[in-house]
Amino acid sequence: PDSAVVQARLVFDSFSPIPSASLVLSAIASLLSSRSTNLSDAVNVLNFTFE
C-alpha cells in the first residue's frame, strides 16, 4: 500500500491561553477526518508532537 507523511503545524496566538493537548488532538482529528473522505484507504495517525 502507498503511504504519505503529512505534517501540520498549528500556531496559537500568544495572547490567548495555550490549549490542552486533547484540544489540539481534537483539532487535528477534525482536519484529518474532513479530508479522509476523499481517500480510498484508511488514515492512521502514527505519531504526533505537542510542544
Phi, psi and omega in degrees: 000150178284157177217163179212150175253127179238128176248138176231136177239120177258125181250130184249146178299127183290347179273351179259158175298144179289128181290157178288163178301323181293324177292321178295316178298322178296318178296318179295318179299320178296317179297317180292318184293326180290335180264336184288346178294340179271359183256147180273340180250160180293151176255129179239132173270118184264332184199151172210155178233132179241117180245000000 
